[in-house]
């Protein structure tokens, strides 16, 4: 079957079909794969495709289907097959079905949602789904702040009472506590500050509202100082992201990474200087590039030349703000660092 599909792809290529639009199978793609705990849709697609972000295509999903989550579970069997002359994947449920069927994005009543595999590693992005990494300086300064405690201490922890000002919180609400960690500079205009990188300190529950609100620190991951800011905790979304190339050309740069590490690899979150205003949305797949190197000159009058940039990973966008976005680095071949270019073109544009 695998040889037949590869032969089909080669014949399509020789017939003049653009290679950029042809699904390319991975080397040694299996004819079948049994899903195991810890798998992701990206991982599984990477076993079959050279371009794992194109899994909606190899599963032949239409636009209506990709709006819904995909419930696939450990023990299911993924089969490589042909559908209308193109490679596709089919699903055998829990290795017990007598035939094959097209993979569908529907929930199964006999399984729990929590056991389904996700599009990308949930543990890698979970801390960032409901907590900001970067905030505009004006928004940070305007946010409610910790003004005091019940005694003369200047730092607080779990179980402590704190008082906040400029807050409209209601009793029982949970608010997250942050502090400014560093300024985020525009990578093109080095001295222009475009935001603040935040450090998450913990959570607090409102116990009494008023001009000076009273809160109890319900969780702390580090000391909470006077002056720390509070943001009302949003509901954490459960989204099974569908990867896609951007609808508009995107030319972004890496602003920072979570934790302040300068060099990061796969499963690390990076902040990009492009967001919804630039055409980025949840599920957008972009590609990181290392900058080119200068060619050493042999003569003073020799023109300056630079090697082509090298792709060093994929960036899967999973949270979007108007001018910024968070992306998960996947399939990195070299470290991604501040200032690296992150680009994307609409399907068929390359």
C-alpha positions, 0 to 999 in steps of 0.5 A: 500500500505504501509503495502504491501511494508513493508511486501515485505521488511521483506520477502526480508530480511528473504530471505537473502538479505543484509540489508545494500543494502535494502531500509528501509522505515521510520517509518510512511512513508506516502502513498502520500505527497504534495510538499510545498515551502521550501521542499528539495529532502533530506527532502522529501526522509526523510519522506519515507526513513530511509536513505534520501541520497538514494533517487536516488534509491527509485526514480529508477534513472539510471546513465544517469538521475542523471547527470541532475537536478531534476525539482520538484515543490510545488503542485506536489504529491509524491506517494509511490508505488511498482516498480518491487517488490521494493518500489519506488516514483512516481510523480503526476504533480501539483495534476492534472494528471489522472495517475502516472508516474515515476519521471524524471529529466527533465525540464518543459517548463511551470515552471521557474527553480527558483521555483523548489525545490533543493536537499539540502537547497539552502540558507544554502550553497549559500554564500559558492558556490563562496567564499573560506573559506579556502586557502593554505597559499602560495596561500593567500600570492601570491594573489593580495593585497589592497595596498592603498586608495586615502587618508590616511585611512587604512580601506575602505567600499562600494563606496570607491576607492582602489588600488591593486598590483600584479593583472591582472584584466581587467576593469569591472571584479569583485574581492572578498576581503578576509582577513586571520582570523585564521590558520587551523591546521592538526587535527592529527599533531596539530602544522602543519598548512595546510591552512588559514581560510578566512573572506569575506569582500566584492567585488570590480570592476576593473575600471583601470588596470595596475601595480597598479590597481584601483578598486571601492568597490561595496559591503562590509560586514565589513571594508576592511583594507590595506593588504587584498587579492583579488580573481577573482569572479567565476561564481556561479554554479547552481547544483542540487546535487545527494547524493551518498556514496563515491567510496573509504573509507573516514576517515576525520576530521572536521577542522573548521566551517564557522563563527568560531563557535566551535559547530554547528548543522544542516544546518551549513557548516564544512570544512573537511581535505579530498578532491578530492585527497582522492576520495571525490566529489560533492554529497558525503555523509559522517557521523559525529561521536562523539569520544568515552568516556574513561571507568572509571577504578576501578584498576590501572592495568585495561586496558584502554577502550573507548566507541564506537563512536556515529554517530551524523549527516550526512555531504553532501559535496557540494564543493571540493578542492584537499585536502579540502572540504565543507560539509553541516551538516544534520540530526544532533542529537548532536553538531558537533565540531572541530576534530570530525571524519567524515567517509564514506564507499562505498555502500555495504561495511558496 
